[in-house]
Amino acid sequence: MQRLGLILFIAAASFTDAILTDFGLRLGSIGEANPLMLWLYQWNAIAFFLLKLSLPLLLLLVIPKLLSKVLQNLLYLTSAIYLCILSLHGVWLLEQFTTI
């Protein structure tokens, strides 16, 4: 069950990242750091969103069959990376919409 929670968190974080990235790109306030995702976004924003959501959800099919400790640690690492990415989006939003 813990693994399912991590996968669902990663999926939610990935989709939130996609929404905030789209918002920032439309405002011209941020850039997409991943060149492949930038290309996909410029080609088709819907495809960008679908990929951002589908990759973590594919984990639901693959991970339950794999019980490795390494995979569990990779899920933790991925969650931590998404927390950092979402924190960067939070800082960007604060800078964008507050006057200091």
Contact map, one row per residue, 1 for C-alpha under 8 A:
1111100000000000000000000000000000000000000000000000000000000000000000000000000000000000000000000000
1111110000000000000000000000000000000000000000000000000000000000000000000000000000000000000000000000
1111111000000000000000000000000000000000000000000000000000000001000000010010000000000000000000000000
1111111100000000000000000000000000000000000000000000000000010000000000000000000000000000000000000000
1111111110000000000000000000000000000000000000000000000000000000000000000000000000000000000000000000
0111111111000000000000000000000000000000000000000000000000000000000000000011001000000000000000000000
0011111111100000000000000000000000000000000000000000000110110000000000000010000000000000000000000000
0001111111110000000000000000000000000000000000000000000110000000000000000000000000000000000000000000
0000111111111000000000000000000000000000000000000000000000000000000000000000001000000000000000000000
0000011111111100000000000000000000000000000000000000000100000000000000000000011001000000000000000000
0000001111111110000000000000000000000000000000000000100110000000000000000000000000000000000000000000
0000000111111111000000000000000000000000000000000000100000000000000000000000000000000000000000000000
0000000011111111100000000000000000000000000000000000000000000000000000000000000001100100000000000000
0000000001111111110000000000000000000000000000000001100100000000000000000000000001000000000000000000
0000000000111111111000000000000000000000000000001001100000000000000000000000000000000000000000000000
0000000000011111111100000000000000000000000000000000000000000000000000000000000000000100000000000000
0000000000001111111110000000000000000000000000000000000000000000000000000000000000001100100000000000
0000000000000111111111000000000000000000000000011001000000000000000000000000000000000000000000000000
0000000000000011111111100000000000000000000000001000000000000000000000000000000000000000000000000000
0000000000000001111111110000000000000000000000000000000000000000000000000000000000000000100000000000
0000000000000000111111111000011100000000000000000000000000000000000000000000000000000000100000000000
0000000000000000011111111100000000000000000000000000000000000000000000000000000000000000000000000000
0000000000000000001111111110000000000000000000000000000000000000000000000000000000000000000000000000
0000000000000000000111111111111000000000000000000000000000000000000000000000000000000000000000000000
0000000000000000000011111111111100000000000000000000000000000000000000000000000000000000000000000000
0000000000000000000001111111100000000000000000000000000000000000000000000000000000000000000000000000
0000000000000000000000111111110000000000000000000000000000000000000000000000000000000000000000000000
0000000000000000000000011111111000000000000000000000000000000000000000000000000000000000000000000000
0000000000000000000000011111111000000000000000000000000000000000000000000000000000000000000000010000
0000000000000000000010011011111100000000000000000000000000000000000000000000000000000000000000000000
0000000000000000000010011001111110000000000000000000000000000000000000000000000000000000000000000000
0000000000000000000010001000011111101100000000000000000000000000000000000000000000000000000000000000
0000000000000000000000000000001111100100000000000000000000000000000000000000000000000000000000000000
0000000000000000000000000000000111111100000000000000000000000000000000000000000000000000000000000000
0000000000000000000000000000000111111110000000000000000000000000000000000000000000000000000000000000
0000000000000000000000000000000001111111000000000000000000000000000000000000000000000000000000000000
0000000000000000000000000000000101111111100000010000000000000000000000000000000000000000000000000000
0000000000000000000000000000000111111111110000000000000000000000000000000000000000000000000000000000
0000000000000000000000000000000000111111111000000000000000000000000000000000000000000000000000000000
0000000000000000000000000000000000011111111110110000000000000000000000000000000000000000000000000000
0000000000000000000000000000000000001111111111110000000000000000000000000000000000000000000000000000
0000000000000000000000000000000000000111111110000000000000000000000000000000000000000000000000000000
0000000000000000000000000000000000000011111110000000000000000000000000000000000000000000000000000000
0000000000000000000000000000000000000001111111110000000000000000000000000000000000000000000000000000
0000000000000000000000000000000000000001111111111000000000000000000000000000000000000000000000000000
0000000000000000000000000000000000000000100111111100000000000000000000000000000000000000000000000000
0000000000000000000000000000000000000001100111111110000000000000000000000000000000000000000000000000
0000000000000000010000000000000000001001100111111111000000000000000000000000000000000000000000000000
0000000000000010011000000000000000000000000011111111100000000000000000000000000000000000000000000000
0000000000000000000000000000000000000000000001111111110000000000000000000000000000000000000000000000
0000000000000000000000000000000000000000000000111111111000000000000000000000000000000000000000000000
0000000000000110010000000000000000000000000000011111111100000000000000000000000000000000000000000000
0000000000110110000000000000000000000000000000001111111110000000000000000000000000000000000000000000
0000000000000000000000000000000000000000000000000111111111000000000000000000000000000000000000000000
0000000000000000000000000000000000000000000000000011111111100000000000000000000000000000000000000000
0000001101100100000000000000000000000000000000000001111111110000000000000000000000000000000000000000
0000001100100000000000000000000000000000000000000000111111111000000000000000000000000000000000000000
0000000000000000000000000000000000000000000000000000011111111100000000000000000000000000000000000000
0000001000000000000000000000000000000000000000000000001111111110000000000000000000000000000000000000
0001001000000000000000000000000000000000000000000000000111111111000000000000000000000000000000000000
0000000000000000000000000000000000000000000000000000000011111111100000000000000000000000000000000000
0000000000000000000000000000000000000000000000000000000001111111110000000000000000000000000000000000
0000000000000000000000000000000000000000000000000000000000111111111000100000000000000000000000000000
0010000000000000000000000000000000000000000000000000000000011111111000000000000000000000000000000000
0000000000000000000000000000000000000000000000000000000000001111111000000000000000000000000000000000
0000000000000000000000000000000000000000000000000000000000000111111100100000000000000000000000000000
0000000000000000000000000000000000000000000000000000000000000011111110110000000000000000000000000000
0000000000000000000000000000000000000000000000000000000000000000011111110000000000000000000000000000
0000000000000000000000000000000000000000000000000000000000000000001111111000000000000000000000000000
0000000000000000000000000000000000000000000000000000000000000000000111111100000000000000000000000000
0000000000000000000000000000000000000000000000000000000000000010011111111110000000000000000000000000
0010000000000000000000000000000000000000000000000000000000000000001111111111000000000000000000000000
0000000000000000000000000000000000000000000000000000000000000000000011111111100000000000000000000000
0000000000000000000000000000000000000000000000000000000000000000000001111111110000000000000000000000
0010011000000000000000000000000000000000000000000000000000000000000000111111111000000000000000000000
0000010000000000000000000000000000000000000000000000000000000000000000011111111100000000000000000000
0000000000000000000000000000000000000000000000000000000000000000000000001111111110000000000000000000
0000000001000000000000000000000000000000000000000000000000000000000000000111111111000000000000000000
0000010011000000000000000000000000000000000000000000000000000000000000000011111111100000000000000000
0000000000000000000000000000000000000000000000000000000000000000000000000001111111110000000000000000
0000000000000000000000000000000000000000000000000000000000000000000000000000111111111000000000000000
0000000001001100000000000000000000000000000000000000000000000000000000000000011111111100000000000000
0000000000001000000000000000000000000000000000000000000000000000000000000000001111111110000000000000
0000000000000000000000000000000000000000000000000000000000000000000000000000000111111111000000000000
0000000000000000100000000000000000000000000000000000000000000000000000000000000011111111100000000000
0000000000001001100000000000000000000000000000000000000000000000000000000000000001111111110000000000
0000000000000000000000000000000000000000000000000000000000000000000000000000000000111111111000000000
0000000000000000000000000000000000000000000000000000000000000000000000000000000000011111111100000000
0000000000000000100110000000000000000000000000000000000000000000000000000000000000001111111110000000
0000000000000000000000000000000000000000000000000000000000000000000000000000000000000111111111000000
0000000000000000000000000000000000000000000000000000000000000000000000000000000000000011111111100000
0000000000000000000000000000000000000000000000000000000000000000000000000000000000000001111111110000
0000000000000000000000000000000000000000000000000000000000000000000000000000000000000000111111111000
0000000000000000000000000000000000000000000000000000000000000000000000000000000000000000011111111100
0000000000000000000000000000000000000000000000000000000000000000000000000000000000000000001111111110
0000000000000000000000000000100000000000000000000000000000000000000000000000000000000000000111111100
0000000000000000000000000000000000000000000000000000000000000000000000000000000000000000000011111110
0000000000000000000000000000000000000000000000000000000000000000000000000000000000000000000001111111
0000000000000000000000000000000000000000000000000000000000000000000000000000000000000000000000101111
0000000000000000000000000000000000000000000000000000000000000000000000000000000000000000000000000111
